Amino acid sequence: MACRTSPSKRATCLRRPSAPLPAQLHWGTWKQPRWLDTVQWLADEQAAGRFKHLGLVNFDAEHVAAVLDRGIKVAAVQVRVQLR
């Protein structure tokens, strides 16, 4: 793939209507209430062809369920793990 040959060619590839890369959302705190609006915006961008797959990072089951209840397709979920 030509995108791997130089930084300038990679940048050109990323400007394509559909980048081959996924998007991941990491949300730091649930106290910020706009997280679901942000996920919806990413889903809209995905539907517009800006990227192919949406992933969530540090989402618990309750918040993933809220996303899925909106009909948003999620390709992967990286769950929060805290070692003590």
N, C-alpha and C positions, 0 to 999 in steps of 0.2 A: 504494500500500500504506500503510495507516494507521501502520505501524511507523516510517515516515520522518518523521512530523510532529513528534514531540517526544521528548526523552530518556525520559520516563516510559512512553510508549507503546512505544518500542523495548525497554525493559526488560521490559515485559509480554510482548512477542512472544518474547523470548528465554527466557521461562519456559514456553513451550509445550512439549509433549512432544517435538516434533521441530523444532528450530531450523533455519532455512534456511541456516545458516552451516556451512562445513566445519570440521574440526578439523585442525590441523597439529602435528606433533611435531618439535621441534628437540632433538636430543640432543647435548650438548656434548663428552662424552668417552666412549669405549668402555671405559674403565677401570672405569666404574660398571656392574656386571653386570646391573642390573635393567632395562635398556633394553627387552629383549624382553617382560618382564612388563608393562611400561608400554604397549607397543604392543598387547599382548593385551587389556589393560584397556580401551584406547580402542576396539578392535574390538568388545568386549562392549557398550560404551556405544553404539556405532554400531548394533549389532544390536538394541539396546533402543529405538532411534529417537531418541536424544538429538541426533544430527546425521546428515547424509546422506553426507558424503564425508570420507575420511581422507587426509591428505597427510603426507609425510615430508620433513624439511629436513636437509641436510648428511649424508645417508646415502650410503654408498658401495655398490658392487654386491654385495659380500659380505653386508652387513647387510640390504639390500633382499631378497636371495635368502632369507635366514633368515626374514624376515617372510612372504614369499610361500610358503615351504615349510610354514608353519603354516596356510595357506589364508586368510590375511587379505587382503582386497581393498584395494588402495591406488589412489587416484584420481590422485595426482601425486607426483613425487619431484623435489625441488630438490637438485641435486647440489652437492657441495662444490667450490668453485673457489678456488684460491690463486694470485694473481698475484705474481710475484717480479721 
